[in-house]
Amino acid sequence: MLPHVSIDSLDAPFLEPYRTLRRPLDHQKRGIFVAEGATVVRRLLESSLDIVSFLLTPEWLRDLEHLIRRRSTVPEIYVADKRLLEQIVGFPLHQGAMAVARVPIPETAEDLVARSAGVLLLVALDGMTNAENVGLVVRNCAAFGADGIVVGETSSSPYLRRAVRNSMGTVFQVPVVSSTNLAQTLRDLAHRFGVQTIAAHPGARRSIIDGWRVGPSCCIVFGSEGEGISQAVLDACTSHVAIPMANDVDSLNVASASAVFLYALTRSRKDSGISAEP
């Protein structure tokens, strides 16, 4: 078995990131995040991200040992009984696998464009403060083959613990661009790089089934469930598109809406010969 430190108390200073799960902004300021759950920790191990430490049950250490050994350097490993780990989350559903890792340096829009070979699919988030929704949208981005996600200045980080958890670790597979002015970033994408910027807007007259055709590169923008997309960001988009709905339903949960939009978008691109269906 790999070298590790057995613990019988959560008071040790080196366990502080695990004890402060409910203080996500503290983690964000320090540039770290917590991955929890077997699937998320496995995907973290399969990524190139810098892992600081693991907190595992003996059973999960044995199960993950082969993946840990593949890394160029082995992080600190702390091992505890499952009942002790359950004290961290406060209920008896902890899977017995956690890790602390460093948030990667954000990409730039220029980075994504340079790698795109003229075909780029992006998603942008405006005012999306609910971390669970951010994580679900990230998961949809991975599922439908998005090349990156642009997080606006009013949105939560996809590396908050709840976002990482709800993304099921797919955030480790999707490049993240952090924008301090999303409206300007969208204008730059459109004017400098020829990216079609599309607002997913319930009030739009045009729907995704009305012969929707897009160019080789596009970015679809999602807003918060309560406020939608801000006027400044709407004004910066080159088009607005809605999902047609019946029974006087005016909108969907943003996670559901993003899946519908991304499916329609990838089908449209496939039909236009732009990209293969994911």
Secondary structure, 3 states (H helix, E strand, C coil): CCCCEECCCCCCHHHHHHHCCCCHHHHHHHCEEEEECHHHHHHHHHCCCCEEEEEECHHHHHHHHHHHHCCCCCCEEEECCHHHHHHHHCCCCCCCEEEEEECCCCECHHHHHHHCCCCEEEEEEECCCCHHHHHHHHHHHHHCCCCEEEECCCCCCCCCHHHHHHCCCHHHCCCEEECCCHHHHHHHHHHHHCCEEEEECCCCCCECCCCCCCCCEEEEEEEECCCECCHHHHHHCCEEEECCCCCCCCCCCHHHHHHHHHHHHHHHHHHCCCCCCC
